[in-house]
């Protein structure tokens, strides 16, 4: 406890002595209208002839501060219920504009524009609205230097290619975002454009090279008068039906036929404080998580949250100095996929004042006779988060997260913060305690994790240092933690060289070192890498990395170093290819671990023969050889093909086939999906699992032929009603 107190005192002292000033960008004043534009991608509405606009976009990729290769104009308007924006994206070669008619959130490799909107102008988080040349949407939430693309809101867009380039036009209903309950309302904005074939991204306002990519501190304020402040009410009923089959004595038999009704509701206490509730929620996913190698692991695989109820306000749960490096064991304090089968949930998130943000969550998770909790029917999750913002993108915050059962519990509590020391440098910290009672009656209280991160980011140079201390019995059942019982210090330096060469657009050198003491064995391990990254024309990148590292496992020190080569990108409008090869020493993780070496290959190929049709192929291969006799212990090939046909922005047909060569399993998945807006959807799916086995003499035996061992049908219908 004394260690945590001293740590917090030190951080608080640093906060009080730091001094930072910024020069605000010019305040933008959109025009108000009583005649809203038609969102059709054609800027022939009267309002666009009068609306103010910004231009003079400057690049930040591949370099900062250059004139953009193509002209861009971004227009602004609004009425009492919606915000309206339009982009004119001039292009001297319209036939080379890269876009596709694809499903939502799948346009990252297209040409696109993006509106970054800080709806409170508090420099804590923002909405990002992306549109490609065909009007296809992608949206996200950005907070704590991380962007979450699982986030979806209701907004409307259109895009059209013409002989001057292309146009994006869109409206954002005020009911879809959170904003200040005041008049006037102050927001801030950052306009972006990406041109894929030039590896170019540009913006208004331009990035300050001395601030790097600290976007929240570089946005232009925007003033709105007489916006409507709603008592928001949303109701989302959903109906799902599942029918499952499984093999029994070599024959498929029905194992489940189940229909369910769920209800989720949202109530806006104010325009910036929202209450969500759900009963028997439908948290189904229309696409299974992509396969990952699941053998020889030191810790569990991580899967992103995709369920809508948990995604709103989820960015508030991100803590400073977590996921701070590639080796940080504390990936997140709140990982809601640990709530596996929720029966009910309630959440309150938003603003208590201009500076104070709150988010709280309760969920009841049905355990259904879990192997680890056979005497419990439910696990109760309670999470509370409070943040107090500063005038820049800094804050100080606190968090509590608990998982409660009848005879056991896990609770964590602590503080975190982010302080901007100068326009180029930031300090982050966290200090957390865990209190755990196991079902055996054993308790482990007052266990801790402490984290401190300093980083500096500019156009030409990034560097940083992190310090982490995690006690042996620190535990987070609400989060994702890969390792305990360590002390570690890391250092990073990343100089960047920008050239006028037509071939080598940017060279990025990186040196990283981590020195870690394993508290269980009182031994030190090391991780060091040196790398070179090259940005080539046409958005193609290549990199080479050399690694020298060791790792402590079960009290033994093993070598884990090697080298890695990767490269790829869009070679034209039709083909994308990315390859990675890594050869390294490795550990066989078991009760009797031993030294070996491993080869890893990943490959991704995308082929877009038309704007509507996308073919994606991915391949992963891992192997492991024992060092003493070079015997192959395993190889793990995983192949996946995904073919999508998007008839229009609403209707999708998709097929997936995935073959796991290690487990000899073939997974197929087919989907017809209609999505009008997030929430109003119709999904019809069918999937099967085939295994290389056969039923012979009353038992299953290995076979060269496939036997269908599982089959499922899935139907979902939901409708979003909003007052």
C-alpha positions in Angstrom: 0.0 0.0 0.0 2.9 2.4 0.8 4.4 1.8 -2.6 1.1 2.7 -4.3 0.7 5.8 -2.2 4.2 7.0 -2.9 3.7 6.3 -6.6 0.5 8.4 -6.8 2.1 11.3 -4.8 4.9 11.4 -7.3 2.6 11.5 -10.3 0.4 14.2 -8.7 3.4 16.3 -8.0 4.5 16.1 -11.7 1.0 17.2 -12.7 1.1 20.3 -10.6 4.5 21.4 -11.9 3.9 20.9 -15.6 3.0 23.9 -17.8 1.6 23.7 -21.3 0.1 26.2 -23.7 -1.5 25.7 -27.1 -2.5 28.0 -29.9 -6.1 27.3 -30.9 -7.0 26.9 -34.5 -9.5 29.2 -36.1 -13.1 28.8 -35.0 -15.3 27.4 -37.8 -18.9 28.6 -38.1 -21.1 26.3 -40.2 -24.2 27.8 -41.8 -27.7 27.0 -40.5 -30.4 26.0 -42.9 -34.1 25.3 -42.9 -33.9 23.4 -46.2 -31.7 20.4 -45.5 -29.7 19.0 -48.5 -30.6 15.7 -50.2 -27.9 13.2 -49.3 -27.2 11.9 -52.9 -23.6 12.7 -53.6 -24.6 15.6 -55.9 -23.9 19.0 -54.5 -26.7 20.8 -56.3 -28.6 21.9 -53.2 -28.8 25.6 -52.5 -27.2 25.3 -49.1 -23.8 24.1 -50.6 -23.6 27.3 -52.6 -23.7 29.3 -49.4 -22.0 27.0 -46.9 -18.5 27.9 -45.7 -15.8 25.5 -46.6 -12.1 24.9 -45.9 -9.4 23.9 -48.4 -5.6 24.1 -48.5 -5.2 20.6 -47.2 -1.6 19.7 -46.1 -0.1 16.2 -46.1 1.0 14.2 -43.0 1.7 11.0 -44.9 4.3 10.3 -46.3 5.6 13.6 -45.0 4.2 16.6 -43.0 3.3 20.0 -44.4 3.4 19.5 -48.1 0.7 20.7 -50.5 -1.7 17.9 -51.2 -1.3 16.5 -54.7 -5.1 17.0 -55.4 -7.4 19.8 -54.2 -10.0 19.1 -51.5 -12.9 21.3 -50.3 -14.9 20.5 -47.1 -18.2 22.2 -46.6 -20.2 22.6 -43.3 -23.9 23.2 -42.6 -26.5 22.2 -40.0 -30.1 22.5 -38.9 -31.5 21.9 -35.4 -31.5 18.1 -35.7 -28.5 17.2 -38.0 -25.0 18.2 -38.9 -24.2 18.2 -42.6 -20.8 17.9 -44.4 -19.7 17.6 -47.9 -16.3 17.0 -49.5 -15.3 17.8 -53.1 -12.3 15.6 -53.8 -10.7 16.8 -57.1 -8.7 14.2 -58.9 -6.8 14.7 -62.2 -7.1 10.9 -63.0 -10.7 9.9 -62.0 -10.2 6.4 -63.6 -7.6 5.7 -60.9 -9.8 6.5 -57.9 -9.9 3.4 -55.7 -13.2 2.5 -54.2 -15.5 -0.6 -53.8 -19.1 -1.3 -53.1 -18.5 -3.4 -50.0 -19.9 -4.0 -46.5 -19.7 -1.4 -43.8 -16.4 -0.8 -42.1 -14.4 -2.5 -44.9 -13.0 0.5 -46.7 -9.6 1.1 -45.0 -7.7 0.3 -48.2 -9.8 2.5 -50.4 -9.6 6.2 -51.2 -11.6 7.9 -48.4 -12.4 11.1 -46.6 -12.8 11.2 -42.8 -14.5 13.7 -40.5 -13.0 13.6 -37.0 -15.5 15.1 -34.6 -14.8 15.9 -31.0 -18.4 16.6 -30.0 -17.5 18.2 -26.6 -14.3 19.9 -27.7 -12.7 18.5 -24.6 -9.8 16.8 -26.3 -10.6 13.5 -24.7 -12.2 11.4 -27.5 -13.6 11.8 -31.0 -16.0 10.2 -33.5 -14.5 9.3 -36.8 -16.8 9.2 -39.9 -15.2 7.7 -43.0 -16.7 7.5 -46.5 -15.3 6.0 -49.7 -16.1 7.2 -53.3 -19.2 5.0 -53.4 -20.6 6.3 -50.1 -19.8 3.2 -48.1 -19.3 4.0 -44.4 -16.8 3.2 -41.7 -16.9 4.7 -38.2 -14.9 4.5 -35.0 -14.3 6.0 -31.6 -10.8 7.3 -30.7 -9.6 7.7 -27.2 -6.3 7.2 -25.2 -4.4 7.0 -28.5 -6.4 4.0 -29.7 -9.1 3.7 -32.4 -12.0 1.3 -32.0 -13.6 0.3 -35.3 -16.1 -2.0 -33.6 -18.2 1.1 -32.8 -21.2 1.9 -35.1 -23.7 4.8 -35.1 -26.6 5.8 -37.3 -25.7 8.3 -40.0 -26.4 8.8 -43.7 -24.0 9.2 -46.6 -23.6 9.1 -50.4 -20.6 9.3 -52.7 -20.2 9.7 -56.5 -17.3 9.6 -58.9 -17.5 12.3 -61.6 -15.2 13.7 -64.3 -13.5 16.1 -61.7 -12.9 13.5 -59.0 -15.5 12.4 -56.5 -17.9 13.8 -54.0 -18.9 12.7 -50.5 -22.0 14.0 -48.8 -23.3 13.0 -45.4 -25.5 13.9 -42.4 -25.0 13.1 -38.8 -28.2 13.0 -36.7 -27.7 14.7 -33.3 -29.5 11.7 -31.8 -26.5 9.6 -32.8 -23.8 11.5 -31.0 -23.3 12.9 -27.5 -22.8 16.7 -27.1 -23.0 19.4 -24.6 -26.4 20.3 -23.0 -25.8 24.0 -23.7 -26.4 26.8 -26.2 -24.2 27.5 -28.1 -22.6 24.0 -28.5 -18.9 24.0 -29.1 -17.4 21.0 -30.9 -14.1 20.6 -32.8 -13.3 19.0 -36.2 -10.4 17.6 -38.2 -10.9 16.9 -41.9 -8.9 14.2 -43.6 -8.5 12.7 -47.1 -6.6 9.6 -48.3 -5.4 9.0 -51.8 -4.4 5.3 -51.9 -2.3 5.2 -55.0 0.0 8.0 -53.8 0.3 6.7 -50.2 -0.9 10.2 -49.3 -3.0 11.5 -46.5 -3.8 15.2 -46.0 -5.8 17.2 -43.6 -7.3 20.5 -42.5 -6.1 21.9 -40.2 -2.6 20.6 -40.9 -0.7 18.6 -38.3 2.0 20.5 -36.5 5.2 18.4 -37.1 6.3 19.1 -33.5 3.1 17.6 -32.1 3.2 14.5 -34.3 -0.1 12.7 -34.5 -1.6 14.1 -31.3 -4.9 14.7 -33.2 -7.1 15.7 -30.2 -4.9 18.8 -29.5 -4.9 20.0 -33.2 -8.5 20.2 -34.1 -10.4 23.4 -35.2 -13.2 24.6 -32.9 -16.6 24.7 -34.3 -19.7 26.6 -33.0 -23.3 25.6 -33.3 -26.3 27.7 -32.2 -29.8 26.5 -31.3 -29.2 22.8 -31.6 -32.1 20.5 -30.4 -31.5 18.9 -27.1 -33.4 15.6 -27.1 -34.9 13.4 -24.5 -33.6 10.5 -26.5 -35.4 7.2 -26.5 -34.3 4.2 -28.6 -35.9 0.7 -28.5 -34.2 -2.2 -30.2 -36.2 -5.5 -30.2 -34.6 -8.5 -31.9 -35.7 -12.0 -32.7 -33.2 -14.8 -33.3 -33.6 -18.4 -34.2 -30.9 -21.1 -34.1 -31.1 -24.7 -35.2 -28.1 -26.9 -34.4 -27.1 -30.4 -35.5 -24.2 -32.5 -34.3 -22.8 -35.9 -35.3 -24.0 -38.9 -33.3 -22.7 -42.3 -34.3 -21.7 -40.8 -37.6 -25.1 -39.3 -38.4 -26.3 -35.7 -37.9 -29.0 -35.3 -35.3 -30.8 -32.2 -34.0 -29.3 -30.9 -30.8 -31.0 -27.5 -30.4 -33.9 -25.6 -31.9 -34.3 -22.4 -30.1 -35.9 -19.0 -30.8 -35.4 -16.0 -28.5 -36.7 -12.5 -28.2 -34.5 -9.7 -26.8 -34.9 -6.1 -25.9 -32.4 -3.3 -25.6 -33.3 0.3 -24.8 -31.5 3.6 -24.6 -32.7 6.7 -22.8 -31.0 10.1 -23.0 -31.2 11.7 -19.5 -29.6 14.7 -21.3 -27.9 15.0 -24.7 -24.6 14.0 -23.0 -25.6 11.4 -20.4 -27.1 8.1 -21.7 -28.7 5.2 -19.8 -28.7 1.8 -21.6 -30.5 -1.3 -20.5 -30.9 -4.8 -22.0 -32.7 -8.0 -21.2 -31.9 -11.4 -22.7 -29.7 -9.5 -25.2 -28.9 -10.8 -28.6 -25.1 -10.7 -28.7 -24.8 -12.9 -31.8 -22.1 -12.3 -34.3 -22.8 -12.7 -38.0 -19.2 -13.8 -38.7 -17.0 -16.0 -36.6 -13.7 -14.7 -35.3 -11.0 -15.3 -37.9 -8.9 -18.4 -37.0 -5.7 -18.0 -34.9 -3.0 -20.5 -34.1 -4.2 -22.0 -30.8 -1.4 -24.4 -29.8 1.7 -23.9 -27.7 0.5 -20.7 -26.1 1.7 -19.1 -22.9 -1.6 -17.2 -22.5 -5.1 -17.2 -24.0 -5.9 -15.7 -27.3 -7.3 -12.2 -27.4 -10.6 -11.5 -29.4 -12.0 -8.0 -29.9 -15.4 -7.0 -28.5 -18.0 -6.9 -31.3 -21.3 -6.8 -29.3 -23.2 -3.5 -29.7 -24.4 -3.1 -26.1 -20.9 -3.2 -24.7 -19.3 -1.0 -27.4 -21.0 2.3 -26.6 -18.9 4.2 -24.2 -16.3 1.4 -24.1 -13.5 3.9 -24.9 -13.9 5.5 -21.5 -12.7 2.3 -19.9 -9.2 2.6 -21.5 -6.5 3.4 -19.0 -3.3 5.3 -19.3 0.0 3.3 -19.5 -1.8 0.0 -20.5 -0.9 -1.8 -23.7 2.0 0.6 -23.6 4.4 -1.5 -25.6 4.3 -4.7 -27.6 5.4 -6.6 -24.4 3.0 -5.0 -21.9 1.2 -7.8 -20.0 -1.7 -5.5 -19.1 -3.6 -5.2 -22.4 -6.8 -3.8 -20.9 -8.4 -3.6 -17.5 -11.9 -4.0 -18.9 -12.4 -6.7 -21.5 -16.1 -7.2 -21.8 -15.8 -10.5 -23.7 -15.2 -12.0 -20.3 -18.9 -11.5 -19.9 -19.7 -14.6 -22.0 -23.5 -15.2 -21.7 -25.2 -12.1 -20.2 -28.8 -12.3 -19.1 -29.3 -8.6 -18.2 -27.2 -5.5 -18.4 -27.5 -1.8 -17.5 -25.0 1.0 -18.4 -24.8 4.7 -17.7 -22.2 6.8 -19.6 -21.6 10.4 -20.5 -20.9 13.7 -19.0 -21.6 15.0 -15.5 -20.1 18.3 -16.4 -17.9 19.8 -19.1 -14.8 18.2 -17.5 -16.1 15.1 -15.7 -17.0 11.9 -17.6 -18.5 8.8 -16.0 -19.2 5.3 -17.2 -20.7 2.5 -15.2 -21.7 -1.0 -16.2 -23.5 -3.9 -14.5 -24.1 -7.3 -16.2 -25.4 -10.6 -15.0 -23.5 -13.4 -16.7 -25.2 -16.9 -16.9 -22.6 -19.6 -16.1 -24.8 -22.6 -16.9 -22.8 -25.1 -14.7 -19.4 -23.8 -15.7 -16.6 -26.2 -15.1 -14.7 -23.6 -13.0 -17.8 -22.5 -11.1 -20.0 -25.5 -10.7 -21.9 -24.1 -7.7 -22.8 -20.8 -9.3 -25.6 -19.9 -11.6 -24.5 -16.3 -12.3 -21.4 -14.1 -12.2 -22.1 -10.4 -11.4 -19.9 -7.8 -13.1 -19.8 -4.3 -11.8 -17.6 -1.6 -13.4 -17.3 2.1 -12.6 -15.1 4.7 -14.3 -14.6 8.4 -13.6 -12.4 10.9 -15.5 -11.6 14.5 -14.9 -10.3 16.2 -18.1 -7.8 19.0 -18.4 -7.6 21.8 -20.9 -5.6 19.6 -23.3 -5.9 15.8 -24.0 -4.8 15.0 -20.4 -6.9 13.7 -17.6 -6.9 12.0 -14.2 -9.2 9.1 -13.6 -10.2 6.3 -11.3 -11.7 2.8 -11.9 -13.4 0.0 -10.1 -14.1 -3.4 -11.7 -15.4 -6.5 -10.0 -16.6 -10.0 -10.7 -18.7 -11.5 -7.9 -19.8 -15.1 -7.3 -21.4 -16.8 -4.2 -18.1 -17.9 -2.7 -15.5 -16.0 -4.6 -14.7 -12.6 -6.1 -12.2 -10.5 -7.9 -12.1 -6.7 -7.4 -9.7 -4.2 -8.8 -9.5 -0.4 -8.0 -7.0 2.3 -8.8 -6.1 5.5 -10.5 -4.6 6.5 -13.8 -3.8 9.7 -15.7 -2.4 11.3 -18.8 -0.5 14.6 -18.6 0.8 16.5 -21.7 4.1 18.0 -20.6 4.9 19.8 -23.8 3.3 19.9 -27.2 5.5 16.9 -28.2 5.7 14.9 -24.9 3.2 13.0 -22.8 3.3 11.2 -19.4 0.9 8.4 -18.6 0.5 6.4 -15.4 -1.6 3.8 -13.6 -1.7 2.3 -10.2 -4.1 -0.5 -9.4 -4.8 -3.0 -6.6 -6.5 -6.3 -6.8 -8.5 -8.1 -4.1 -9.3 -11.8 -4.9 -11.0 -14.5 -2.9 -11.0 -18.0 -4.5 -13.7 -20.6 -4.1 -11.2 -22.6 -1.8 -11.4 -19.7 0.7 -7.8 -18.5 -0.1 -7.5 -14.7 -0.4 -4.9 -12.6 -2.2 -5.5 -8.9 -1.3 -3.5 -5.8 -2.0 -1.7 -7.2 -5.1 -0.7 -4.4 -7.5 0.2 -3.3 -10.9 2.1 0.0 -11.5 2.8 1.6 -14.8 4.5 4.7 -16.0 5.0 5.7 -19.7 6.7 8.8 -21.2 6.8 9.3 -24.9 7.9 12.0 -27.3 6.5 12.3 -30.8 7.4 14.6 -33.7 7.8 14.5 -37.5 11.4 13.4 -37.3 11.8 11.5 -34.1 9.8 9.4 -31.6 11.2 8.0 -28.4 9.8 6.7 -25.1 10.4 4.9 -21.9 8.1 2.7 -19.8 8.3 1.2 -16.4 6.1 -1.6 -15.2 5.8 -3.5 -11.9 3.3 -6.3 -11.4 3.1 -8.4 -8.3 3.0 -12.2 -8.4 -0.7 -12.6 -7.5 -2.2 -9.6 -9.3 -5.4 -10.7 -10.9 -8.0 -9.2 -13.3 -11.0 -11.3 -14.1 -12.7 -8.4 -15.8 -9.7 -7.6 -18.1 -7.0 -9.2 -20.2 -3.6 -9.9 -18.5 -0.9 -12.1 -20.0 1.6 -12.3 -17.2 2.3 -11.4 -13.6 5.3 -11.3 -11.3 7.5 -9.0 -13.3 9.4 -5.7 -13.2 10.3 -4.3 -16.5 11.8 -1.2 -18.1 11.7 -0.5 -21.8 13.1 2.1 -24.2 12.2 3.1 -27.7 13.8 5.4 -30.3 12.4 5.8 -33.8 14.1 8.3 -36.2 12.4 9.0 -39.5 14.0 10.2 -42.7 11.9 11.7 -45.5 13.4 11.8 -49.0 12.6 13.3 -52.4 13.2 9.9 -54.0 10.5 8.5 -56.2 11.2 5.1 -54.8 12.0 5.4 -51.1 9.4 7.9 -49.8 10.2 7.5 -46.1 12.7 5.5 -44.1 11.8 4.6 -40.5 14.5 3.2 -38.2 13.5 1.7 -34.8 15.4 0.5 -31.8 13.6 -1.1 -28.9 14.9 -2.7 -25.7 13.2 -4.3 -22.7 14.8 -5.6 -19.6 12.5 -7.7 -17.4 13.0 -9.3 -14.0 10.9 -12.4 -13.4 10.0 -12.3 -9.7 9.2 -16.0 -9.5 12.8 -17.0 -10.4 14.6 -13.8 -9.7 16.2 -14.0 -13.2 16.4 -11.4 -15.9 15.3 -11.7 -19.5 15.8 -9.3 -22.4 14.0 -8.3 -25.6 15.7 -6.1 -28.2 15.0 -5.4 -31.8 16.3 -3.2 -34.5 14.2 -2.6 -37.6 14.0 -0.6 -40.9 10.7 0.3 -42.5 10.5 1.6 -46.0 7.5 3.4 -47.6 7.5 2.8 -51.4 5.3 4.3 -54.1 1.7 3.1 -54.5 1.2 2.6 -50.8 3.6 -0.4 -50.7 5.6 -0.9 -47.5 8.5 -3.2 -46.6 10.3 -3.9 -43.3 13.2 -5.9 -41.9 13.6 -6.6 -38.2 16.3 -8.4 -36.2 15.5 -9.6 -32.7 17.7 -10.6 -29.8 15.7 -11.9 -26.9 15.4 -14.4 -24.0 12.4 -15.4 -22.0 12.0 -17.0 -18.5 9.4 -19.8 -18.3 9.1 -22.2 -15.4 12.3 -20.8 -13.9 14.3 -21.6 -17.1 15.8 -19.1 -19.5 15.2 -19.8 -23.2 16.3 -18.0 -26.4 13.5 -16.4 -28.4 15.3 -14.2 -30.9 15.4 -14.3 -34.7 14.5 -12.1 -37.7 11.4 -11.0 -39.6 10.8 -9.8 -43.2 7.5 -8.4 -44.3 6.1 -6.3 -47.1 3.2 -5.6 -49.3 0.3 -3.2 -50.3 -2.0 -2.4 -53.1 -0.2 -3.0 -56.4 -3.1 -1.5 -58.4 -6.8 -1.2 -58.0 -7.4 -4.9 -58.2 -4.7 -6.6 -56.2 -3.5 -6.4 -52.6 -0.7 -8.6 -51.3 1.0 -8.8 -47.9 3.6 -11.3 -46.8 5.5 -11.9 -43.6 8.1 -14.5 -42.7 9.7 -14.9 -39.3 12.3 -17.3 -38.2 13.2 -17.5 -34.5 14.2 -19.5 -31.5 11.1 -20.6 -29.5 9.8 -22.3 -26.4 7.7 -25.4 -26.2 5.3 -24.3 -23.3 4.5 -27.2 -21.1 5.2 -28.5 -17.6 8.5 -29.7 -19.0 9.4 -26.9 -21.5 12.3 -27.2 -23.9 14.2 -25.1 -26.5 13.3 -25.2 -30.1 12.9 -23.0 -33.2 10.0 -21.9 -35.3 9.1 -20.6 -38.7 6.1 -18.4 -39.1 4.5 -17.4 -42.4 1.4 -15.2 -43.0 0.1 -14.2 -46.3 -3.0 -12.1 -47.4 -4.2 -11.6 -50.9 -7.2 -9.5 -52.0 -8.6 -9.5 -55.5 -11.4 -7.1 -56.5 -12.5 -7.9 -60.1 -15.4 -5.5 -59.8 -16.5 -2.8 -57.4 -19.1 -5.2 -55.9 -17.1 -8.4 -55.7 -14.2 -9.0 -53.2 -12.2 -12.1 -52.8 -9.9 -12.4 -49.8 -7.4 -15.3 -49.2 -5.3 -15.6 -46.1 -2.8 -18.2 -45.0 -1.0 -18.8 -41.7 1.6 -21.3 -41.1 3.5 -22.0 -37.8 5.9 -24.9 -37.1 8.1 -26.0 -34.2 11.3 -28.1 -34.2 12.9 -29.4 -31.0 16.5 -28.2 -30.8 18.1 -31.3 -29.4 17.2 -33.6 -32.3 15.5 -31.2 -34.8 12.4 -33.3 -34.7 9.3 -31.5 -36.0 6.8 -31.3 -33.0 4.0 -29.8 -35.0 3.1 -27.7 -38.0 -0.1 -25.6 -38.1 -1.4 -24.4 -41.5 -4.6 -22.4 -41.5 -6.2 -21.3 -44.8 -9.2 -19.0 -45.2 -11.1 -17.9 -48.3 -13.8 -15.2 -48.1 -15.9 -14.1 -51.1 -18.3 -11.2 -50.7 -20.7 -9.8 -53.2 -22.2 -6.5 -52.2 -25.3 -5.8 -54.4 -25.6 -2.3 -53.0 -24.7 -0.6 -49.7 -27.4 -2.5 -47.9 -27.5 -6.1 -49.3 -24.5 -8.5 -48.8 -24.0 -12.1 -49.8 -20.9 -13.8 -48.3 -19.2 -17.2 -48.2 -16.3 -18.3 -46.1 -14.3 -21.5 -46.1 -11.6 -22.1 -43.5 -9.4 -25.2 -43.3 -7.3 -26.0 -40.2 -4.6 -28.4 -41.3 -3.5 -29.0 -37.8 -6.9 -30.2 -36.6 -8.0 -31.5 -40.0 -11.2 -29.4 -39.9 -13.0 -27.5 -42.6 -15.4 -24.8 -41.6 -17.9 -23.3 -44.0 -20.1 -20.3 -43.4 -22.7 -18.6 -45.7 -24.6 -15.4 -45.1 -27.3 -13.2 -46.7 -27.4 -9.9 -44.9 -29.5 -6.8 -45.2 -28.4 -3.8 -43.0 -30.4 -0.6 -43.5 -28.8 1.1 -40.5 -27.0 -0.3 -37.5 -29.7 -1.9 -35.5 -32.2 -2.5 -38.4 -31.0 -5.7 -39.9 -31.9 -9.1 -41.3 -29.4 -11.9 -41.3 -29.8 -15.4 -42.6 -26.8 -17.8 -42.1 -25.8 -21.4 -42.6 -22.6 -23.1 -41.5 -21.0 -26.5 -41.3 -18.0 -28.2 -39.7 -16.3 -31.1 -41.5 -13.6 -33.3 -39.9 -11.4 -36.0 -41.4 -12.9 -38.8 -39.5 -15.3 -41.7 -40.1 -17.6 -43.8 -38.0 -16.3 -47.4 -38.1 -17.1 -50.3 -35.7 -18.9 -48.1 -33.2 -16.1 -45.5 -33.0 -14.6 -42.6 -34.9 -11.4 -43.2 -36.8 -9.1 -40.9 -38.8 -10.0 -40.8 -42.5 -8.9 -39.1 -45.7 -12.5 -38.1 -46.3 -14.5 -35.4 -44.6 -17.5 -36.2 -42.4 -19.9 -33.4 -41.5 -19.9 -33.3 -37.7 -21.8 -30.0 -37.1 -24.4 -27.9 -38.9 -26.3 -24.8 -38.0 -28.9 -22.4 -39.3 -29.2 -18.8 -38.0 -31.8 -16.1 -38.4 -31.8 -12.7 -36.9 -34.3 -9.8 -37.4 -34.0 -6.5 -35.5 -35.5 -3.0 -35.8 -34.2 0.2 -34.3 -37.0 2.5 -33.2 -36.0 6.1 -32.3 -38.2 8.9 -31.1 
